[in-house]
Amino acid sequence: MSGHSKWNTIRHKKGAADAKRGKIFTKIIKEIMVSAKLGGGDPGGNPRLRAAVAAAKNENMPKDNIERAIKKGTGGLDGVIYEEVNYEGYGPGGVAVLVEVMTDNRNRAASDVRHIFSRHGGSMGEAGCVAWMFSKKGSIAFSRAKVSEEEIMEVALDAGAEDVEEQEDQLEVTTSLEDFAAVKSLFDSKGIPYELAEISMVPQSTVRIEDEKAAMQVLKLMDALEDCDDVQHAYANFDIPDKILNALA
């Protein structure tokens, strides 16, 4: 899980550094619309929408944009109709890759994702080939340089988190899907800064990649998938040592 969470943190920082805020907004708006469509427009009674709105606020999305996306999702405003579909495959080194897509054109999305896999040394597989390797969890990552490890452990225990994983320069708190909002809120209320807080598909086991060239190939594949307009999220079960990840970041 360490490679997974580390890549998510690098991706998050890289996105801001590369001025991809418009693309990030588009992905979040899609998620808000679909969440509202499926579970209603009240974040209080719709955990998925609540998480999407929290993500929007973390990116400083204007309140009007959030409200407009909710209205489009619930049918209050006209808008594009999106559907959700997952694609699965393998990256370099046998890494399992799960791709969550939200699109208004399934054929285009499938073609784009397949092309990205093949271009970066991977291959798209059949439905179900790797999905069983992942579980939906809440993930909150902290920089060891900015927080007290003892405090993180204490708050996580009090909030009912499932696990705290220690890494070289990072602590990752893992929660159930249902408890994510409550755990995140407790950290917020105590003013404890985190690098990343999101719902994600967490791998049950990982493939360790210690070759720098293979690591670069995997990261390029993940970056290309995340950069695809129809892709909401891409997850993989790699575990790359921090020294290699930091060198390639």
Secondary structure, DSSP 4 states (H G I P E B T S, - for coil): -HHHHHHHHHHHHHHHHTT-HHHHHHHHHHHHHHHHHHH-S-GGG-HHHHHHHHHHHHTT--HHHHHHHHHHHHTSS-----EEEEEEEE-GGG-EEEEEEEES-HHHHHHHHHHHHHHTT-EE--TTSSGGGEEEEEEEEEETTTS-HHHHHHHHHHHT-SEEEE-SSEEEEEE-TTTHHHHHHHHHHTT---SEEEEEEEESS-EE---HHHHHHHHHHHHHHHHSTTEEEEEE-EE--HHHHHHH-
